[in-house]
Amino acid sequence: MFTSMLFTVAGKLVLNIDAVSAVFRRAGNLVDMMAEFLGRRPDDFLRSRGLNRWQIDDVNKEYRGVEIELIHRGEQRPRYRIDGVSSVTADKIKFKDDQTNKELTVVEYFKKQYNRQLKFGACLPCVVVNKKTDLYFPIEVCRIVEVLQSHAGIQGTSRPTHYQVLHDEYDLEADELQNLCYRLCYTYGRCTRSVSVVPPVFYADMAGYRISRWSDEDSKRTPDSQEDPSLLFEPLNQRLKG
């Protein structure tokens, strides 16, 4: 799909990738996104009555740091970043209500405060957005904010990448360019998962490494050098010549 072209030049080629804190990820209701991530359907949660500890660990690794917005307050949609998910379901998490000074579960609070009966209250954990103050929100009232991150999260080591357009021959819109970069990250030939940078960058880096290993005289050349470039490489084995 991609062709590497190698040239010996004076000096070294340096690629500067600007890593930023913002990432890009597909938007959607967190229940639907979580079901897709676990290879299930949303209604399957109702039958299974919750997640096991391994699924909770996987969800924590996948969604920690992801930005969400709350959808149960109408036009007011405050945003938070996920710290993790609770180890128990929403109907078992209790806290003291400031108005009545009584203990309420998350399910009871949403019924009382917002007149909302939680569908997954007895089978899904809550999103934890602040572990210091124990701030919980039911997963079904959370929506992932649209961002783009192709790199699969492995123990919290995902590296989001910021691209700068230097030249665009196809006049792509911003959304089209983001989608192109995102999908290209799934075409890397050396692994079966997504990577953090578009594969042509990786291929160019590998090609540059190979040419640097073949030519040990590259650093000694100058732009005005007129010597034959073929002299910089080791001669081909006689048995391999046609």
SULHUPE-V198696 format. One record per residue. N is the residue number from 1. RES is the residue in three letters. SS is DSSP state (h for helix, s for strand, l for the rest). PSI is psi as a letter, one per 20 degrees, with the letter a starting at -180 (999 if undefined). D_CENTER is the distance of its C-alpha to the mean C-alpha in whole Angstrom. Layout:
((N/RES/SS/PSI/D_CENTER) (N/RES/SS/PSI/D_CENTER))
This chain:
((1/MET/l/h/24) (2/PHE/l/q/24) (3/THR/l/p/27) (4/SER/l/p/27) (5/MET/l/p/30) (6/LEU/l/p/32) (7/PHE/l/p/34) (8/THR/l/p/36) (9/VAL/l/r/36) (10/ALA/l/q/37) (11/GLY/l/a/35) (12/LYS/l/q/31) (13/LEU/l/p/28) (14/VAL/l/p/25) (15/LEU/l/p/22) (16/ASN/l/o/20) (17/ILE/l/p/16) (18/ASP/s/o/16) (19/ALA/l/p/13) (20/VAL/l/r/12) (21/SER/l/h/11) (22/ALA/l/p/10) (23/VAL/l/r/7) (24/PHE/s/p/7) (25/ARG/l/q/6) (26/ARG/l/p/9) (27/ALA/l/q/12) (28/GLY/s/r/15) (29/ASN/s/p/17) (30/LEU/h/h/15) (31/VAL/h/g/18) (32/ASP/h/g/17) (33/MET/h/h/13) (34/MET/h/g/14) (35/ALA/h/g/17) (36/GLU/h/g/15) (37/PHE/h/h/13) (38/LEU/l/j/16) (39/GLY/l/k/18) (40/ARG/l/r/20) (41/ARG/l/q/22) (42/PRO/h/h/22) (43/ASP/h/i/26) (44/ASP/h/h/25) (45/PHE/h/h/24) (46/LEU/h/h/28) (47/ARG/h/h/30) (48/SER/h/i/28) (49/ARG/l/l/28) (50/GLY/l/r/25) (51/LEU/l/q/22) (52/ASN/l/r/24) (53/ARG/h/h/22) (54/TRP/h/h/20) (55/GLN/h/h/18) (56/ILE/h/g/18) (57/ASP/h/g/17) (58/ASP/h/g/14) (59/VAL/h/g/13) (60/ASN/h/g/13) (61/LYS/h/h/11) (62/GLU/h/h/8) (63/TYR/h/j/9) (64/ARG/l/p/10) (65/GLY/l/i/10) (66/VAL/l/p/9) (67/GLU/s/p/12) (68/ILE/s/r/14) (69/GLU/s/q/18) (70/LEU/s/p/21) (71/ILE/l/j/23) (72/HIS/l/j/26) (73/ARG/l/k/28) (74/GLY/l/c/28) (75/GLU/l/h/28) (76/GLN/l/o/26) (77/ARG/l/m/23) (78/PRO/l/q/22) (79/ARG/s/q/18) (80/TYR/s/r/17) (81/ARG/s/p/14) (82/ILE/l/p/14) (83/ASP/l/h/15) (84/GLY/s/a/16) (85/VAL/s/q/18) (86/SER/s/q/22) (87/SER/s/i/23) (88/VAL/s/r/26) (89/THR/s/r/26) (90/ALA/h/h/27) (91/ASP/h/i/30) (92/LYS/h/i/31) (93/ILE/l/p/29) (94/LYS/s/q/32) (95/PHE/s/r/33) (96/LYS/s/p/36) (97/ASP/l/p/36) (98/ASP/l/h/38) (99/GLN/l/g/40) (100/THR/l/i/42) (101/ASN/l/k/41) (102/LYS/l/q/40) (103/GLU/s/p/38) (104/LEU/s/q/35) (105/THR/s/r/33) (106/VAL/h/h/29) (107/VAL/h/g/31) (108/GLU/h/h/34) (109/TYR/h/g/33) (110/PHE/h/h/31) (111/LYS/h/g/34) (112/LYS/h/g/36) (113/GLN/h/h/34) (114/TYR/h/j/33) (115/ASN/l/l/35) (116/ARG/l/o/32) (117/GLN/l/o/32) (118/LEU/l/p/29) (119/LYS/l/h/28) (120/PHE/l/k/26) (121/GLY/l/h/27) (122/ALA/l/j/29) (123/CYS/l/i/26) (124/LEU/l/q/23) (125/PRO/s/r/22) (126/CYS/s/q/21) (127/VAL/s/p/18) (128/VAL/s/o/19) (129/VAL/s/i/18) (130/ASN/s/o/21) (131/LYS/l/h/22) (132/LYS/l/h/25) (133/THR/l/j/27) (134/ASP/l/l/26) (135/LEU/s/o/24) (136/TYR/s/q/23) (137/PHE/s/p/22) (138/PRO/s/q/22) (139/ILE/h/h/19) (140/GLU/h/i/21) (141/VAL/h/j/22) (142/CYS/s/p/18) (143/ARG/s/p/16) (144/ILE/s/p/12) (145/VAL/l/q/13) (146/GLU/l/o/12) (147/VAL/l/r/9) (148/LEU/s/o/7) (149/GLN/l/o/3) (150/SER/l/h/5) (151/HIS/l/p/5) (152/ALA/l/p/5) (153/GLY/l/p/6) (154/ILE/l/o/10) (155/GLN/l/k/12) (156/GLY/l/k/10) (157/THR/l/j/10) (158/SER/l/p/6) (159/ARG/l/o/8) (160/PRO/l/q/7) (161/THR/l/p/10) (162/HIS/s/p/12) (163/TYR/l/q/15) (164/GLN/l/p/18) (165/VAL/l/o/21) (166/LEU/l/h/24) (167/HIS/l/p/25) (168/ASP/l/o/25) (169/GLU/l/i/27) (170/TYR/l/j/26) (171/ASP/l/l/26) (172/LEU/l/q/23) (173/GLU/l/r/22) (174/ALA/h/g/19) (175/ASP/h/h/17) (176/GLU/h/g/18) (177/LEU/h/g/17) (178/GLN/h/g/13) (179/ASN/h/h/13) (180/LEU/h/g/15) (181/CYS/h/g/13) (182/TYR/h/g/10) (183/ARG/h/h/12) (184/LEU/h/h/14) (185/CYS/l/i/11) (186/TYR/l/j/12) (187/THR/l/j/16) (188/TYR/l/p/16) (189/GLY/l/i/19) (190/ARG/l/i/19) (191/CYS/l/r/16) (192/THR/l/j/16) (193/ARG/l/r/12) (194/SER/l/q/9) (195/VAL/l/r/9) (196/SER/l/h/8) (197/VAL/l/q/11) (198/VAL/l/p/13) (199/PRO/h/h/16) (200/PRO/h/h/19) (201/VAL/h/g/18) (202/PHE/h/g/18) (203/TYR/h/g/21) (204/ALA/h/h/23) (205/ASP/h/g/22) (206/MET/h/h/23) (207/ALA/h/g/26) (208/GLY/h/h/27) (209/TYR/h/g/27) (210/ARG/h/g/29) (211/ILE/h/h/32) (212/SER/h/h/32) (213/ARG/h/h/33) (214/TRP/h/h/36) (215/SER/l/o/37) (216/ASP/l/i/38) (217/GLU/l/j/40) (218/ASP/h/h/38) (219/SER/h/i/38) (220/LYS/h/i/42) (221/ARG/l/q/42) (222/THR/l/q/42) (223/PRO/l/h/42) (224/ASP/l/j/46) (225/SER/l/p/46) (226/GLN/l/j/48) (227/GLU/l/q/48) (228/ASP/l/p/47) (229/PRO/h/h/43) (230/SER/h/h/44) (231/LEU/h/i/46) (232/LEU/h/i/42) (233/PHE/l/q/41) (234/GLU/l/q/43) (235/PRO/l/q/46) (236/LEU/l/q/45) (237/ASN/l/p/46) (238/GLN/h/h/50) (239/ARG/h/i/49) (240/LEU/h/i/46) (241/LYS/l/q/48) (242/GLY/l/999/49))
